[in-house]
Each structure stands twice: as C-alpha cells, then as structure tokens.
Amino acid sequence: MTTVLPGYELITEAIAVNTEKSLSHPHFSSIETRALTRLPKLRRLQLGLGGTPLVPVAAGRGRVWLKVEGTNITGTVKARTAYALLCDAVAACEGDPAGLRLVEYTGGGMGLALAEYCAELGLDLHLVFPHGSAVSGHERARSLGVDVTVAAPGSGFLGAMEAAARIAEAEDRTFLLQHCAPVAAAMHEERTGAEIARGLNAAGAAPTAVVAACGTGGTLLGVTRALRTAWPDVKPVAVFPAEAPYGDQAPPTRTKRMGGTGGLGYGIRQPLLIGDDHEIDFRVVSYPRSLAAMTELRRQTDLAACSSGAAAWHVAAELAARGGDVVAVVAARGTVEEWDDAHA
C-alpha cells in the first residue's frame, strides 16, 4: 500500500486507490469503439497514428530494431497514449462527452499531444508541468488554448501529479491519471506491439528482448505482451534515469535527466509495472550518457531520437551485440532543449 505523504496527499492516495485498477487488462478496441460512437470526432485523430517505421540497425553480432515513433502525429509515441486516455475518458463519462473538462500532468510529449487533440475536439484541458520542464512545451500548450500550471520548485514530477490532483478536485475536472491507466498498455499491446510483431515476422526476425524507457511503463508492458504471443521468451527491459531509478527512495530533486521517464521518489513504484516488475530487467542510463547516445545514433543512422529513445537504443545495442534481434522503442525526435544539451 502506498503511504500518504505530507505535501503529496492527494496523489499518493489516488495511486493507492487506483493501483488495483492499474493491474487490470482491458481490451482497447472495445473502449475505442464505445468512445467513437459517443464522440465521432475522435476518428479524426486516428489518421496520424501508427504505421511508424521499424528500422534495423546493426549492433555487433546482432541487430536492434528501432520502432521510430517520431513519425506519429505530434511527433511522439505519447500521441498514442494521449489518444488511448481520451478514448477511455469519453467511453466512461456519464454526461455529454463534448463537455468533458480534463486535467493531467505531463513532462511534455504526452501533454502536448493531448493539447493538440483537445484543441481539435474542442475539449477543455488543464495541463500541469513539473518545475524545470521545457518552456517551449508550456508555450506550445498555451498557444493551443490550454490552461497551464507549473508545479512548485523542487517538487519533481510527483509535485506535478499532486498539483493535477488538486486541480481536479478544485475545478471538478476528470483526472486522467496516466500512471494508473491500463488502457494505455492495452492500446500499445493491440496497436504498437502488433505493428512491431508484423514487421519482425515479415523480416524473419525473432526478438529476444524489447527495450523501452519508462514513464508509466505502459509502452513496455503493452509491447511485451504483444510480442510474447509469437515469442514467449521475449525479455522486457525497462530503462530509467540513473538520476531517478524505478522505485527511487529519495525525494524528488531538480537533477536533470532524460525526459519522459523516471522514478517518482519516496519509493513509489509505477503502478502499471507492479504486477510484472519481478520479471523485468531494469537498467539505468545517466543524462550525459543519453545525450551522447543521441549524437551517436544520429551519426550512425541519421535518425533523430529523444534522450530516452537514444538511451533505449544504447541499452538494446549492448544486448544485441552478443547476437540476436532486440527491439527498442524510440519515443520521439527530441526537444530543442535536449538537442541544445547534446551539442553543448
């Protein structure tokens, strides 16, 4: 059970209440069908999602298969997650879904995808960013008509989560709470993972592992489930920042780390991963190493990758070098701020 922490009372209580839900295994297609029936405009969002490239890159005696998610609409794998969260909220709401008022926390990519979608659908959205997150993201969200709050200095990502929980209560908004949303893992199983499996089958490849940097863990969990239908022994490998590993016992800090991933502090584990973390191989990559991987991958392949995606490639390449095929999810192309840091 999650301990309710002073200063983070609402979010730690919300995580505790929703942990059991996070371990469920819903069918995304059923949720999507209901959502599309209730809010047909959601169909517009499907057109720019999925069908992203699966690119083989040599690594020693093996190959890394990069799932290049930067070609999704909004330029990130989080576009898929945002779509899944919206479908879930629309399918579950009791009133007219066109009147949904949403709130969510974000480090950047998922929130900006959500902002674009809500602007397209005419939905009211309030986003909370952690202190120190990219200012370009705040500005982009505001330009789309989204209410933006930046969490208190030193409160880390958990502080943004707490602020979102407080806004949900104060403004009577639907709190998406992505860390406890199994619909995201279900979507990645039925869509992202299925795409990867088809590509690997067509190439005659047999993956031994799948590597992804983890924010909520939904991408890794869903893709692993999909690949295991054909390759039961596929090993899930979760990449976390060395500055904030999974189940990090320390309080949140301002330390720079790769975006879109990380432990929450105070020993809180990602609820979506709790049921499977005994079989996951956890790896950590420092921010400087992830920046170096960004430039290395760009030099070798001409592919632009965010810090977390480049870190996933770095870990996958180490695994593949011994022989075999390893999948790595490259979440996005990287922010202006990340590339500035990489070139500094």
Secondary structure, 3 states (H helix, E strand, C coil): CCCCECCEHHHHHHHHHHHHHHCCCCCHHHHHHHHHHHCHHHHHHHCCCCCCCEEEEEECCEEEEEEEHHHCHHHECHHHHHHHHHHHHHHHCCCCHHHCEEEEECCCHHHHHHHHHHHHHCCEEEEEECCCCCHHHHHHHHHCCCEEEECCCCCHHHHHHHHHHHHHHHHCCEECCHHHCHHHHHHHHHHHHHHHHHHHHHHCCCEEEEEEECCCCHHHHHHHHHHHCCCCCCEEEEEEECCCCCCCCCCCCCCCCCCCCCCCCCCCCCHHHHCCCCCCEEEEECHHHHHHHHHHHHHHHCCCCCHHHHHHHHHHHHHHCCCEEEEEEECECCCHHHHHHHHC
